[in-house]
Amino acid sequence: MIRDWLDWFKSTSKNTKTFVAILLVLGIILVIVAFISIATILKAQSSHTEVVQEQHAAHPGEQQLAKNSPYSFPYELTQVSMAVMSKKGTRTAYAQFSLTLDCPSEESQKLMAMNRAKLLDSVFLVGSNFYLDDFSPEHAPKSLKKFKTDLLEKYQEQFHSEAPREIVLKDWFIN
């Protein structure tokens, strides 16, 4: 096959030989440029990976401290309002409060921000298991603790390893 091509190339006109030679040279140059580009990209990727690994290795104490210290990455749901009915269904009141979620990482904090509606839906779903009577002064501490525990379990079902580690209720009042 190559012999046939060489025979044809020798027997063709000078203009055709020049045109074919130019196309071959351009093709070879294009292949060389492609290889250089690929090598440059791979080198840049490997050096970026090394920099990221060095940054992670340089700050293990900070990452461990952030994992172990509470509220390193807080996310707050403010001005939450949840309807609460009496057991007899004769009275409805609204619990108003803010939630602070202790996220395990910055990525988790961002995930909570992106899923604000899902967080609120979980508040309403868990809140539907409680009655107004549960939040009377004598039952409130136990009910609030159960509310936080149930809500934290719901978040762990939804977000798994990115779920908040702890929940704090702030500014709780019922009107």
N, C-alpha and C positions, 0 to 999 in steps of 0.2 A: 504494500500500500504506500509506504513512504517512497519506495523506488519509483512507483508510478507517478507520484506527485513530483519527485525530482526530475524525472524524464519530461513531464509536462512543463515544469518550470524552465528547464533548459531550452525547450523548443518554442516557447512563447515569445511574444514581441517584447521589446525593451520597455515600452510604456507599461505593459501588464506586469513585467518583473518589478519595476519600480513601485507600482501601486501595491502589489502583494508584499513586497519587502517593507514598505511603510506600514501596512496593516499588521504585519508580524511584529515589527518593532513596537508599535503602539500597544498591541496585545501583551507583549512581554512587560512593557513599562506598567501597564494597568495591573498585571498580576503582582509585580514587585511592590507597587504602592498599596495594594490590598494586603499583602503580607506584613508590610511595615505598619499599616494602620491596625491590624489585628494584634500585632505584637505590642504596640503602644497602648492599646486599650487594655489588654491583659495585664501589662505591667502596672498601669494606673489602678486597676482593680485590686491587684495584689498589694500594692503599697497602701491603698485606702483601708483594706482589711487589716493590715498590720497596724496602722494608726489607731483604728477602732479598738483592736485587741490591746494595744499598749494603753489606751485611755482607760479601758475597763480594768486592766491589771494595775494601773497606777492608782486607782481609787477604790480598792476593795473595802477599805474601812468605811468610806462614805456610804457605799451601797449597803454594807452590813448594818451600819448605824441607821440608815433610812428604813431598812427592813424591820429592825428591832424597836425603833423609837416610835411611839404613838403619834399620830397626826403629822407625819412628815409630808403626806400628800393628801390634804383634806379636800373634800368636795362638799359644798353646802347647797342644800335645797332650802330656799327661803320662802316664807309666807305660804306654807302649805295649809290648806283648809280642807278638813275632812268631816263629812256629815256623820253624826252619831245619833242613833235613835234609842229611846227607852225600850225596855223589854216588852212593854205593853203596846208599843207603837204609837203612843199618844203624844209624844214630844220628840222633836228633833232639835239637836243643838249642833254647833260646829266647833270642832277642835281646831285651833290655829296654833301653828308651831313652825319651827325650823329644824332641819336635820343636818347634822354634820357627819359625813361618812369618812372614816379613816381608810384611805386606799393604800394598798401595799406598794404601789409603784406609780410613777408618773404616767405610764401607759394606762394603768387602771383608772387614774384620775381623769384622763382624757376620754376613756371609754364611758365613764359615768356621765361626763358632760354631754357626750353624744347620745346617750340613752336616757336623758332626763325624763322623757315621757314614760318610759318603761319603769323607771324608779318610782314615779308618781302613781302609776297604775298599781304597782306592788303595795304602796302605802294604802291605797283605797281598798285593795283586795284583802290585805291583812286587817285593816281597820274594820272591814265588814263583819269580822268575827267578834267584835266587841260591842257592848251596849253602853249607853249613857251611864247606867248604874255602876258599871265597872270602873268608871272614873270619878266616883264619889270620893270625898276626902279619905274615908277609911279603906277603900279598895284601890285607890289610885297608885300607890307605890308598886304594889304587886302587878297591877294591870299594865302599867307603863313598862315595867321590866319585861313582862310577857310580850307586849307589843314590840319592843325593841328586839327581843330574841326571835320572835316569829318573823319579823321583817328581815333580820340578818340572815335567817335560814332561807327565806325566799330569794334574797339577793345571791346567796351562795348557790342555789339551784340554777339561777339564771346566768351568773357570770363566772362560776367555778373558781379558778385560781385568781382571777382578777376581781373577785368580790371584795367589798369592804371588810376590814377586820373588826371594826367596832362602829357603833352608832351612838351619837349623842343627840338627845332631844333638847331643844332650847326654846325658851319663850312659850312654853305650853300653857294655853288657857282655853277654856270652853265657854262659849257665850250662847 
